[in-house]
Amino acid sequence: MRYRTLGSSDLQVSEISLGSWLTYAGGIEADATRACTEAAFDAGINFFDTANVYGQGAAETAWGEILSPRSPFAGSSSARSS
């Protein structure tokens, strides 16, 4: 996996990120979500993209449970304002 420095920080993020919009927001089962996320992390992906509106927070909840024991990883999120 290739990595890039994020802005002026020392944080190195993978050039490939894994997104959760149509998948981890309830589109696939929890065991498949875990397997795909762990495979991505094991392949060197440490940049995960989600938003609090995906499945009304289901994607963020799933990744919180899966990724919390792993470190380090970077997450990006966008929130919809009402």
N, C-alpha and C positions, 0 to 999 in steps of 0.2 A: 504494500500500500504506500502511496506517496502522500506526503503531508505538506501543509502550508502553514505559515505563521499567520495567526489571526490578528490583523491590524498591527498596532504597535505593541501588542502584548507578547509574552513568551509562549502563549498557548499554541500548540501544534494540533491542527485538525486535519482529518483525512480529506483528500480531494473529492471523495465520494461520500455522500451522506445518504442515510436511509430515512425516507419520509413515511408518514403514517396516515395520510389523509383517507384513502379508500380502503385501507387494509385493517389497521389496528383499532379502528373506531367501531368495531362490531361486524366488519365484513368477513372476517375469518375467525376461526375458533382460537381460544386462548393458547392451546398447545402449539398450534401453528405459528401464532404470534411470537411465543417464546423461542421456538426453534429457529425462525427466521432472524430474529433479533440477535440471538446468541451466535448464529453462523456469521452474521455481519460483524459482530464485535470480534469474533475469533479470526476473521479475515483482515482485521485491522481498522475497520470502520469505527471511528470514535465520535462521529458527528451525526446527530439524530435530530430530525426536524418534525415538529408537531405543533398543534395549536389547541387551545382550550375548547374550541368549538367542534373538534373532531369527535363525533360520537358523544357530544356533551361531556367531554373530559375523559372518555373511556380510553383513548389512546395514551394520554398522559399518565393515567392511573396504571395502565398495563406496563408502560415503560418504566415507571417509577418502581414497580415491583421487580421487574426483570433486571434493570440496570443498577439499582441502588447498591447491590453487593459488589459491583464491578467499578473499577476506577482506573484511570480517569476517562471521562467522556464529556463531550460538549453537547449542549442541546440548544436548539433555536426554536422559538415559539412566536406565534403572532396571535394577538387577541383581537376579537371583534368587540367594538364598543357598541353600546346600545343607545 
